[in-house]
């Protein structure tokens, strides 16, 4: 019997972020990656100020992005 695991952590926000802001997650991750020299909360605040994103959504994107291996 196959089990489908529920997505947990920051990625659990991705479907609602895509629906609300009309862009794929990769778009937001690329924007965050370009904000070099900024700390976590600085990036969160940047997404909120520049793109009108809510705190939870912005925090999820930044947390996910920063947890990924450097590319």
MDTraj code that builds the backbone (N, CA, C; nanometers):
import mdtraj as md
import numpy as np

residues = "UNK UNK UNK UNK UNK UNK UNK UNK UNK UNK UNK UNK UNK UNK UNK UNK UNK UNK UNK UNK UNK UNK UNK UNK UNK UNK UNK UNK UNK UNK UNK UNK UNK UNK UNK UNK UNK UNK UNK UNK UNK UNK UNK UNK UNK UNK UNK UNK UNK UNK UNK UNK UNK UNK UNK UNK UNK UNK UNK UNK UNK UNK UNK UNK UNK UNK UNK UNK UNK UNK UNK".split()
xyz = np.array([
    [0.0850, -0.1167, 0.0000],
    [0.0000, 0.0000, 0.0000],
    [0.0905, 0.1243, 0.0000],
    [0.0861, 0.2040, -0.1074],
    [0.1707, 0.3235, -0.1119],
    [0.1235, 0.4293, -0.0132],
    [0.2197, 0.4936, 0.0466],
    [0.1853, 0.6025, 0.1381],
    [0.2366, 0.7328, 0.0793],
    [0.1536, 0.8321, 0.0841],
    [0.1966, 0.9643, 0.0375],
    [0.2306, 1.0456, 0.1608],
    [0.3546, 1.0901, 0.1648],
    [0.3989, 1.1684, 0.2789],
    [0.3593, 1.3138, 0.2581],
    [0.3072, 1.3712, 0.3618],
    [0.2700, 1.5116, 0.3576],
    [0.3964, 1.5965, 0.3632],
    [0.4015, 1.6983, 0.2777],
    [0.5162, 1.7886, 0.2763],
    [0.5163, 1.8674, 0.4060],
    [0.6341, 1.8773, 0.4671],
    [0.6470, 1.9492, 0.5934],
    [0.7477, 2.0611, 0.5783],
    [0.7503, 2.1481, 0.6752],
    [0.8475, 2.2565, 0.6766],
    [0.8118, 2.3673, 0.5788],
    [0.9099, 2.4468, 0.5414],
    [0.8848, 2.5621, 0.4552],
    [0.8177, 2.5258, 0.3223],
    [0.8522, 2.4107, 0.2663],
    [0.7957, 2.3710, 0.1368],
    [0.6447, 2.3498, 0.1431],
    [0.5904, 2.3305, 0.2615],
    [0.4452, 2.3122, 0.2735],
    [0.3691, 2.4392, 0.2347],
    [0.4368, 2.5525, 0.2353],
    [0.3751, 2.6795, 0.1966],
    [0.3743, 2.7020, 0.0457],
    [0.4535, 2.6264, -0.0292],
    [0.4738, 2.6551, -0.1704],
    [0.3461, 2.6582, -0.2548],
    [0.2536, 2.5640, -0.2400],
    [0.1319, 2.5723, -0.3226],
    [0.0532, 2.7014, -0.2994],
    [0.0413, 2.7440, -0.1750],
    [-0.0347, 2.8664, -0.1483],
    [0.0415, 2.9909, -0.1933],
    [0.1744, 2.9878, -0.1884],
    [0.2545, 3.1007, -0.2362],
    [0.2361, 3.1151, -0.3871],
    [0.2445, 3.0048, -0.4590],
    [0.2259, 3.0095, -0.6043],
    [0.0869, 3.0592, -0.6399],
    [-0.0137, 3.0126, -0.5691],
    [-0.1520, 3.0545, -0.5976],
    [-0.1729, 3.2024, -0.5668],
    [-0.1204, 3.2482, -0.4560],
    [-0.1458, 3.3864, -0.4139],
    [-0.0677, 3.4891, -0.4949],
    [0.0582, 3.4587, -0.5278],
    [0.1448, 3.5582, -0.5907],
    [0.1659, 3.5350, -0.7405],
    [0.1108, 3.4260, -0.7942],
    [0.1092, 3.4035, -0.9381],
    [0.2427, 3.3747, -1.0037],
    [0.3403, 3.3352, -0.9262],
    [0.4724, 3.3011, -0.9802],
    [0.5143, 3.1647, -0.9247],
    [0.5890, 3.0877, -1.0035],
    [0.6387, 2.9598, -0.9506],
    [0.7408, 2.9839, -0.8393],
    [0.7570, 2.8870, -0.7539],
    [0.8494, 2.8988, -0.6411],
    [0.9905, 2.9283, -0.6887],
    [1.0314, 2.8700, -0.7993],
    [1.1673, 2.8934, -0.8490],
    [1.1922, 3.0423, -0.8754],
    [1.0891, 3.1143, -0.9174],
    [1.1012, 3.2594, -0.9374],
    [1.1413, 3.3275, -0.8068],
    [1.0720, 3.2938, -0.6985],
    [1.0989, 3.3562, -0.5689],
    [1.2346, 3.3135, -0.5142],
    [1.2687, 3.1858, -0.5316],
    [1.3984, 3.1388, -0.4838],
    [1.5117, 3.2098, -0.5573],
    [1.4976, 3.2290, -0.6866],
    [1.6000, 3.3003, -0.7633],
    [1.6155, 3.4437, -0.7146],
    [1.5039, 3.5105, -0.6854],
    [1.5112, 3.6477, -0.6344],
    [1.5851, 3.6529, -0.5011],
    [1.5541, 3.5588, -0.4137],
    [1.6182, 3.5558, -0.2820],
    [1.7675, 3.5256, -0.2962],
    [1.8028, 3.4341, -0.3856],
    [1.9442, 3.4007, -0.4069],
    [2.0240, 3.5227, -0.4539],
    [1.9604, 3.6121, -0.5247],
    [2.0284, 3.7308, -0.5764],
    [2.0565, 3.8341, -0.4671],
    [1.9912, 3.8219, -0.3537],
    [2.0087, 3.9182, -0.2438],
    [2.1270, 3.8761, -0.1577],
    [2.2450, 3.8850, -0.2148],
    [2.3652, 3.8425, -0.1425],
    [2.4010, 3.9455, -0.0351],
    [2.4660, 3.8970, 0.0664],
    [2.5095, 3.9853, 0.1738],
    [2.4001, 4.0228, 0.2720],
    [2.2828, 3.9644, 0.2563],
    [2.1713, 3.9939, 0.3463],
    [2.1497, 3.8755, 0.4399],
    [2.1138, 3.9064, 0.5626],
    [2.0803, 3.8027, 0.6593],
    [1.9378, 3.7544, 0.6339],
    [1.9019, 3.6484, 0.7047],
    [1.7695, 3.5867, 0.6879],
    [1.6569, 3.6897, 0.6963],
    [1.6494, 3.7609, 0.8084],
    [1.5367, 3.8538, 0.8274],
    [1.5429, 3.9727, 0.7324],
    [1.6608, 4.0100, 0.6898],
    [1.6719, 4.1168, 0.5904],
    [1.6091, 4.0725, 0.4585],
    [1.6295, 3.9473, 0.4225],
    [1.5685, 3.8942, 0.3000],
    [1.4168, 3.8826, 0.3159],
    [1.3728, 3.8389, 0.4321],
    [1.2287, 3.8310, 0.4583],
    [1.1662, 3.9699, 0.4444],
    [1.2264, 4.0668, 0.5085],
    [1.1736, 4.2037, 0.5019],
    [1.1786, 4.2600, 0.3611],
    [1.2794, 4.2221, 0.2841],
    [1.2890, 4.2656, 0.1446],
    [1.1723, 4.2098, 0.0632],
    [1.1429, 4.0812, 0.0792],
    [1.0291, 4.0221, 0.0073],
    [0.8980, 4.0902, 0.0465],
    [0.8841, 4.1207, 0.1732],
    [0.7625, 4.1863, 0.2205],
    [0.7495, 4.3268, 0.1629],
    [0.8579, 4.4028, 0.1664],
    [0.8536, 4.5422, 0.1217],
    [0.8469, 4.5548, -0.0306],
    [0.9271, 4.4766, -0.1008],
    [0.9377, 4.4909, -0.2462],
    [0.8310, 4.4142, -0.3239],
    [0.7779, 4.3077, -0.2629],
    [0.6856, 4.2219, -0.3369],
    [0.5516, 4.2013, -0.2667],
    [0.5305, 4.2705, -0.1553],
    [0.4023, 4.2630, -0.0857],
    [0.3700, 4.1270, -0.0284],
    [0.4712, 4.0507, 0.0017],
    [0.4510, 3.9150, 0.0506],
    [0.4241, 3.9176, 0.2009],
    [0.3406, 3.8270, 0.2464],
    [0.3156, 3.8134, 0.3888],
    [0.4365, 3.7550, 0.4595],
    [0.4442, 3.7773, 0.5904],
    [0.5605, 3.7337, 0.6671],
    [0.5819, 3.5821, 0.6591],
    [0.4791, 3.5039, 0.6784],
    [0.4936, 3.3580, 0.6775],
    [0.5427, 3.3053, 0.5438],
    [0.4876, 3.3592, 0.4356],
    [0.5296, 3.3161, 0.3020],
    [0.6741, 3.3571, 0.2750],
    [0.7087, 3.4797, 0.3067],
    [0.8446, 3.5277, 0.2850],
    [0.9440, 3.4466, 0.3685],
    [0.9108, 3.4213, 0.4917],
    [0.9985, 3.3451, 0.5805],
    [1.0176, 3.2029, 0.5290],
    [0.9122, 3.1411, 0.4788],
    [0.9219, 3.0045, 0.4258],
    [1.0163, 2.9997, 0.3058],
    [1.0045, 3.0953, 0.2162],
    [1.0909, 3.0980, 0.0972],
    [1.2368, 3.1177, 0.1373],
    [1.2622, 3.2128, 0.2245],
    [1.3997, 3.2404, 0.2658],
    [1.4580, 3.1214, 0.3417],
    [1.3824, 3.0638, 0.4328],
    [1.4317, 2.9492, 0.5099],
    [1.4657, 2.8332, 0.4178],
    [1.3784, 2.8048, 0.3220],
    [1.4028, 2.6964, 0.2277],
    [1.5274, 2.7261, 0.1446],
    [1.5354, 2.8465, 0.0933],
    [1.6471, 2.8870, 0.0083],
    [1.7804, 2.8745, 0.0817],
    [1.7861, 2.9249, 0.2029],
    [1.9105, 2.9225, 0.2788],
    [1.9492, 2.7827, 0.3263],
    [1.8527, 2.6912, 0.3326],
    [1.8806, 2.5546, 0.3746],
    [1.9375, 2.4683, 0.2614],
    [1.9254, 2.5175, 0.1365],
    [1.9734, 2.4428, 0.0213],
    [2.1245, 2.4566, 0.0086],
    [2.1898, 2.3533, -0.0445],
    [2.3349, 2.3647, -0.0689],
    [2.3625, 2.4777, -0.1676],
    [2.4741, 2.5429, -0.1521],
    [2.5123, 2.6529, -0.2426],
    [2.5246, 2.6002, -0.3844],
    [2.4755, 2.6819, -0.4775],
    [2.4791, 2.6395, -0.6176],
    [2.5811, 2.7166, -0.6943],
])
top = md.Topology()
chain = top.add_chain()
for i, resn in enumerate(residues, 1):
    res = top.add_residue(resn, chain, resSeq=i)
    for name in ("N", "CA", "C"):
        top.add_atom(name, md.element.get_by_symbol(name[0]), res)
traj = md.Trajectory(xyz[None], top)
